[in-house]
Amino acid sequence: MSNGYESLNLHIDKIPQGYEDLVANLKKIYIRDRKSVEEFQLKTDEIIDRTLEKYAQNHDWFSQSEERHRAEWIEYQLKNPKYKNEVSLYQIITVRNLLLVLNQFRNDAIGSYLALYDTINSDEELPDFIP
């Protein structure tokens, strides 16, 4: 993902004057935005791991697929206040925070792409979808 950016940094002294804004935009994506995404992904992974370990250690239904264990799992989900707290924590970290930083990353990346496109004065039409 960052090979092009790393290569750019190795040759930063060869970039002509007037491209400082483009480089700054790329730096924002590959340093600030990427760091934020990675931090929230790590937090999400930690929450999931901690929760699964707790389930494995404390609940028979965790590894069972029998109907009676499935009913216990459903009962736990519906009535246990600690489970509701776990869901809220997961929602805060992923939906509110991770999604926010992913959208920021996406918007900054699209903005940089468009700025680069404008800078090279390409005769090619801008694609409808940027992979």
TIVO-891726 format. One line per field, with one value per residue: residue number from 1; residue in three letters; x, y, z of N, C-alpha, C in turn. Coordinates in Angstrom, 2 decimals, m for minus. Layout:
! residues N
n: (NUM; ...)
res: (ALA; ...)
n.X: (X; ...)
n.Y: (Y; ...)
n.Z: (Z; ...)
ca.X: (X; ...)
ca.Y: (Y; ...)
ca.Z: (Z; ...)
c.X: (X; ...)
c.Y: (Y; ...)
c.Z: (Z; ...)
This chain:
! residues 131
n: (1; 2; 3; 4; 5; 6; 7; 8; 9; 10; 11; 12; 13; 14; 15; 16; 17; 18; 19; 20; 21; 22; 23; 24; 25; 26; 27; 28; 29; 30; 31; 32; 33; 34; 35; 36; 37; 38; 39; 40; 41; 42; 43; 44; 45; 46; 47; 48; 49; 50; 51; 52; 53; 54; 55; 56; 57; 58; 59; 60; 61; 62; 63; 64; 65; 66; 67; 68; 69; 70; 71; 72; 73; 74; 75; 76; 77; 78; 79; 80; 81; 82; 83; 84; 85; 86; 87; 88; 89; 90; 91; 92; 93; 94; 95; 96; 97; 98; 99; 100; 101; 102; 103; 104; 105; 106; 107; 108; 109; 110; 111; 112; 113; 114; 115; 116; 117; 118; 119; 120; 121; 122; 123; 124; 125; 126; 127; 128; 129; 130; 131)
res: (MET; SER; ASN; GLY; TYR; GLU; SER; LEU; ASN; LEU; HIS; ILE; ASP; LYS; ILE; PRO; GLN; GLY; TYR; GLU; ASP; LEU; VAL; ALA; ASN; LEU; LYS; LYS; ILE; TYR; ILE; ARG; ASP; ARG; LYS; SER; VAL; GLU; GLU; PHE; GLN; LEU; LYS; THR; ASP; GLU; ILE; ILE; ASP; ARG; THR; LEU; GLU; LYS; TYR; ALA; GLN; ASN; HIS; ASP; TRP; PHE; SER; GLN; SER; GLU; GLU; ARG; HIS; ARG; ALA; GLU; TRP; ILE; GLU; TYR; GLN; LEU; LYS; ASN; PRO; LYS; TYR; LYS; ASN; GLU; VAL; SER; LEU; TYR; GLN; ILE; ILE; THR; VAL; ARG; ASN; LEU; LEU; LEU; VAL; LEU; ASN; GLN; PHE; ARG; ASN; ASP; ALA; ILE; GLY; SER; TYR; LEU; ALA; LEU; TYR; ASP; THR; ILE; ASN; SER; ASP; GLU; GLU; LEU; PRO; ASP; PHE; ILE; PRO)
n.X: (0.82; 1.98; 4.28; 4.72; 4.56; 6.70; 8.79; 8.53; 9.28; 11.97; 13.00; 12.44; 13.85; 14.04; 11.68; 9.98; 9.67; 6.60; 4.99; 4.45; 2.00; 0.71; 2.43; 2.20; m0.49; m0.39; 1.30; m0.32; m2.28; m0.79; 0.51; m0.86; m3.68; m3.51; m2.30; m4.30; m6.38; m5.14; m4.77; m7.43; m8.29; m6.67; m7.60; m10.20; m9.70; m8.53; m10.70; m12.47; m10.92; m10.57; m13.23; m14.04; m12.29; m13.24; m15.83; m15.20; m13.99; m15.97; m18.53; m20.49; m21.92; m20.38; m18.74; m20.49; m23.00; m25.45; m29.00; m29.93; m27.78; m27.64; m29.96; m29.29; m27.28; m28.73; m30.46; m28.59; m27.69; m30.03; m30.72; m28.57; m26.91; m24.19; m23.44; m24.79; m23.35; m20.90; m21.59; m22.20; m19.68; m18.21; m19.63; m19.09; m16.29; m16.00; m18.17; m18.58; m15.96; m13.90; m15.18; m15.45; m12.72; m11.98; m13.61; m12.54; m9.95; m10.60; m11.83; m9.69; m7.88; m9.23; m9.40; m6.66; m6.06; m7.62; m6.38; m3.82; m4.51; m5.48; m3.11; m1.38; m2.56; m4.11; m5.26; m6.97; m10.19; m11.61; m12.06; m15.21; m15.21; m12.89; m10.56)
n.Y: (m1.19; 1.23; 1.48; 3.16; 5.68; 5.52; 5.32; 7.81; 9.45; 8.73; 10.01; 12.66; 15.00; 15.42; 16.37; 18.81; 22.39; 23.77; 21.61; 21.13; 21.13; 18.84; 16.83; 17.24; 16.56; 13.82; 12.99; 13.46; 11.51; 9.07; 9.15; 10.51; 9.81; 7.06; 6.09; 6.63; 4.95; 2.43; 2.39; 2.33; m0.02; m1.83; m1.45; m2.39; m5.08; m5.89; m5.62; m7.51; m9.89; m9.95; m10.17; m12.62; m14.38; m14.10; m15.13; m17.76; m18.67; m18.43; m19.33; m22.06; m22.31; m21.17; m22.83; m24.69; m26.15; m27.12; m27.11; m26.30; m24.83; m22.83; m21.47; m20.50; m18.69; m16.86; m15.92; m14.71; m12.64; m11.14; m10.34; m9.80; m7.27; m6.68; m7.73; m5.99; m3.69; m4.45; m4.54; m1.85; m0.67; m1.81; m0.71; 2.03; 2.14; 1.01; 1.81; 4.57; 5.63; 4.16; 4.02; 6.75; 7.59; 6.00; 7.05; 9.63; 9.04; 7.96; 10.19; 12.03; 10.60; 10.45; 13.18; 13.77; 12.15; 13.37; 15.89; 15.19; 14.18; 16.49; 17.94; 16.56; 17.04; 15.27; 13.73; 11.71; 10.55; 11.06; 8.30; 6.71; 5.16; 4.76; 2.50)
n.Z: (0.00; 0.69; m0.83; m3.07; m1.86; m0.08; m1.91; m3.12; m0.97; m0.76; m2.94; m2.62; m2.86; m5.55; m6.49; m8.24; m7.61; m6.46; m6.13; m3.55; m2.14; m3.14; m2.24; 0.50; 0.87; 0.26; 2.27; 4.49; 4.10; 4.13; 6.55; 8.82; 8.43; 7.86; 10.19; 12.10; 11.19; 11.47; 14.28; 15.27; 14.10; 15.44; 18.09; 17.75; 17.09; 19.53; 21.31; 20.28; 20.55; 23.37; 24.20; 23.01; 24.31; 26.94; 26.66; 25.93; 28.27; 30.20; 29.43; 28.58; 26.23; 24.27; 22.64; 21.75; 19.70; 20.12; 20.52; 23.08; 24.08; 22.21; 22.79; 25.32; 24.59; 23.08; 25.05; 26.73; 25.04; 24.81; 27.42; 29.16; 30.84; 30.71; 28.29; 26.61; 27.16; 26.05; 23.35; 22.96; 23.43; 21.32; 19.20; 19.57; 19.16; 16.57; 14.73; 15.27; 15.54; 13.99; 11.48; 11.00; 10.75; 8.59; 6.57; 6.47; 5.59; 3.08; 1.81; 1.83; 0.25; m2.22; m2.78; m3.06; m5.25; m7.23; m7.28; m8.16; m10.66; m11.92; m11.96; m13.67; m16.05; m17.61; m20.61; m20.57; m19.64; m16.46; m14.35; m13.46; m11.24; m8.68; m7.95)
ca.X: (0.00; 2.75; 5.53; 4.85; 4.83; 8.08; 9.66; 8.46; 10.11; 13.38; 13.40; 11.74; 14.69; 13.92; 10.36; 10.08; 8.95; 5.20; 4.26; 4.43; 0.65; 0.45; 3.23; 1.59; m1.72; 0.00; 1.85; m1.46; m2.91; 0.06; 1.01; m1.92; m4.89; m3.19; m2.06; m5.61; m7.08; m4.47; m5.03; m8.78; m8.36; m6.04; m8.54; m11.30; m9.19; m8.35; m12.02; m12.99; m10.14; m10.89; m14.60; m14.08; m11.62; m14.16; m16.89; m14.63; m13.67; m17.09; m19.84; m20.49; m22.51; m19.44; m18.24; m21.54; m24.00; m26.70; m30.14; m30.03; m26.73; m28.04; m30.97; m28.56; m26.60; m29.75; m30.88; m27.48; m27.73; m31.23; m30.97; m27.40; m26.49; m22.77; m23.39; m25.22; m22.19; m19.92; m22.09; m22.04; m18.25; m17.86; m20.25; m18.35; m14.98; m16.06; m19.09; m18.35; m14.57; m13.22; m15.86; m15.10; m11.36; m11.97; m14.19; m11.54; m8.91; m11.16; m12.01; m8.36; m7.30; m9.91; m8.95; m5.28; m6.14; m8.12; m5.35; m2.78; m5.10; m5.48; m1.74; m0.74; m3.31; m4.36; m6.29; m7.89; m11.35; m11.56; m12.95; m16.35; m14.85; m11.46; m10.35)
ca.Y: (0.00; 2.46; 1.42; 4.38; 6.81; 5.35; 5.67; 9.27; 10.02; 8.50; 10.92; 13.91; 16.11; 15.55; 16.88; 20.23; 23.39; 23.92; 20.38; 20.96; 20.78; 17.44; 16.01; 17.39; 15.75; 12.41; 12.77; 13.40; 10.20; 7.94; 9.24; 10.77; 9.01; 5.63; 5.81; 6.60; 3.72; 1.29; 2.42; 1.87; m1.44; m2.54; m1.41; m3.29; m6.45; m6.15; m5.80; m8.81; m10.95; m9.96; m10.65; m14.04; m15.08; m14.10; m16.09; m19.11; m19.03; m18.32; m19.77; m23.35; m22.19; m20.60; m23.83; m25.68; m25.80; m27.77; m26.19; m25.73; m23.83; m21.71; m20.73; m19.77; m17.59; m15.86; m15.33; m13.83; m11.45; m10.34; m9.87; m9.52; m5.87; m6.62; m7.94; m4.73; m2.80; m4.89; m4.10; m0.39; m0.40; m2.17; 0.29; 3.29; 2.03; 0.73; 2.63; 6.00; 6.06; 3.56; 4.47; 8.15; 7.73; 5.40; 8.04; 10.71; 8.47; 7.86; 11.54; 12.59; 9.87; 10.90; 14.56; 13.72; 11.57; 14.41; 16.93; 14.62; 14.10; 17.85; 18.38; 15.95; 17.47; 14.06; 13.78; 10.61; 10.91; 10.59; 7.13; 6.81; 4.44; 4.72; 1.32)
ca.Z: (0.00; 0.82; m1.59; m3.88; m0.97; 0.41; m3.03; m3.23; 0.10; m1.06; m4.01; m2.36; m3.31; m7.01; m6.82; m8.60; m6.83; m6.85; m5.86; m2.10; m1.68; m3.48; m1.32; 1.82; 0.87; 0.33; 3.61; 5.39; 3.92; 4.49; 7.92; 9.80; 8.21; 7.97; 11.61; 12.77; 10.78; 12.10; 15.72; 15.55; 13.75; 16.55; 19.21; 17.41; 17.25; 20.97; 21.92; 19.82; 21.20; 24.79; 24.35; 22.70; 25.42; 28.08; 26.36; 25.97; 29.65; 31.13; 28.94; 27.89; 24.91; 23.31; 21.68; 21.53; 18.69; 20.47; 20.65; 24.44; 24.21; 21.36; 23.56; 26.36; 23.92; 22.74; 26.33; 27.14; 24.18; 25.03; 28.78; 29.98; 30.69; 30.33; 26.84; 25.99; 27.28; 25.05; 22.05; 22.91; 23.28; 19.95; 18.32; 19.71; 18.54; 15.13; 13.93; 15.45; 15.38; 12.84; 10.27; 10.81; 10.22; 7.25; 5.65; 6.32; 4.73; 1.73; 1.26; 1.57; m0.88; m3.44; m3.02; m3.58; m6.59; m8.14; m7.40; m9.04; m11.99; m12.46; m12.11; m14.85; m17.23; m18.39; m21.64; m20.29; m18.83; m15.08; m14.22; m12.54; m10.03; m8.40; m7.09)
c.X: (0.86; 4.07; 5.76; 5.19; 6.25; 9.09; 9.69; 9.35; 11.59; 13.90; 12.75; 12.53; 14.60; 12.56; 10.46; 9.27; 7.51; 4.37; 4.14; 3.06; 0.31; 1.18; 2.63; 0.31; m1.39; 0.54; 0.71; m2.13; m2.05; 0.62; m0.16; m3.12; m4.61; m2.97; m3.39; m6.37; m6.46; m4.73; m6.43; m8.98; m7.77; m6.97; m9.70; m10.88; m9.04; m9.69; m12.58; m12.25; m10.50; m12.29; m14.68; m13.40; m12.55; m15.29; m16.37; m14.38; m14.90; m18.42; m19.72; m21.00; m21.52; m19.00; m19.29; m22.53; m25.35; m27.79; m30.19; m28.97; m27.04; m29.07; m30.31; m27.85; m27.58; m30.24; m29.84; m27.51; m28.91; m31.30; m29.75; m26.93; m25.02; m22.60; m23.77; m24.10; m21.12; m20.33; m21.92; m20.58; m17.80; m18.41; m19.48; m17.03; m15.10; m16.92; m18.76; m16.93; m13.89; m13.87; m15.53; m13.71; m11.23; m12.54; m13.23; m10.43; m9.38; m11.28; m10.66; m7.71; m7.93; m9.48; m7.55; m5.25; m6.59; m7.10; m4.21; m3.27; m5.09; m4.06; m1.08; m1.45; m3.59; m5.47; m7.32; m9.02; m11.20; m12.53; m14.10; m16.04; m13.34; m11.21; m9.39)
c.Y: (1.26; 2.45; 2.67; 5.59; 6.73; 5.71; 7.19; 9.93; 9.83; 9.49; 12.30; 15.12; 16.36; 16.10; 18.37; 21.13; 23.46; 22.68; 20.11; 20.54; 19.33; 16.51; 16.07; 16.57; 14.26; 12.07; 12.63; 12.02; 9.09; 8.01; 9.40; 9.84; 7.52; 5.24; 5.71; 5.33; 2.52; 1.24; 1.90; 0.42; m2.29; m2.58; m2.37; m4.74; m6.82; m6.41; m7.17; m9.95; m11.08; m10.54; m12.15; m14.87; m15.18; m15.10; m17.51; m19.57; m19.12; m18.92; m21.08; m23.23; m21.69; m21.62; m24.88; m25.22; m26.44; m26.71; m25.54; m24.66; m22.59; m20.84; m19.93; m18.55; m16.47; m15.16; m14.34; m12.52; m10.55; m9.69; m9.46; m8.08; m5.74; m6.86; m6.65; m3.69; m3.15; m4.41; m2.58; 0.00; m0.68; m1.14; 1.61; 3.23; 1.87; 1.71; 4.11; 6.41; 5.48; 4.02; 5.93; 8.31; 7.07; 6.36; 9.20; 10.26; 8.44; 9.24; 12.19; 11.91; 10.30; 12.33; 14.60; 13.17; 12.63; 15.52; 16.44; 14.56; 15.47; 18.32; 17.81; 16.31; 16.31; 14.30; 12.67; 11.10; 10.31; 9.40; 7.41; 6.18; 4.41; 3.56; 1.59)
c.Z: (0.00; 0.05; m2.42; m3.03; m0.43; m0.68; m3.24; m2.18; m0.14; m2.09; m3.85; m2.86; m4.81; m7.44; m7.09; m7.66; m7.34; m6.56; m4.36; m1.58; m1.96; m2.52; 0.08; 1.94; 1.00; 1.72; 4.63; 5.31; 4.51; 5.90; 8.88; 9.63; 8.42; 9.44; 12.37; 12.45; 11.48; 13.60; 16.04; 15.13; 14.87; 17.77; 18.97; 17.60; 18.72; 21.65; 21.54; 20.51; 22.67; 25.03; 24.08; 23.78; 26.63; 27.85; 26.49; 27.41; 30.55; 30.68; 28.15; 26.45; 23.86; 22.25; 21.31; 20.47; 18.99; 20.71; 22.03; 24.65; 23.36; 22.09; 24.67; 25.77; 23.58; 23.99; 26.84; 26.34; 24.50; 26.41; 29.58; 29.77; 30.30; 28.83; 26.11; 26.08; 26.25; 23.65; 21.90; 22.71; 21.85; 18.97; 18.38; 18.97; 17.02; 14.36; 14.05; 15.11; 14.14; 11.54; 9.96; 10.20; 8.84; 6.21; 5.42; 5.39; 3.28; 1.08; 0.93; 0.36; m2.20; m3.79; m3.59; m5.00; m7.60; m8.35; m8.31; m10.48; m12.66; m12.77; m13.37; m16.14; m18.17; m19.41; m21.43; m19.40; m17.44; m14.92; m13.24; m11.20; m9.87; m7.47; m5.97)
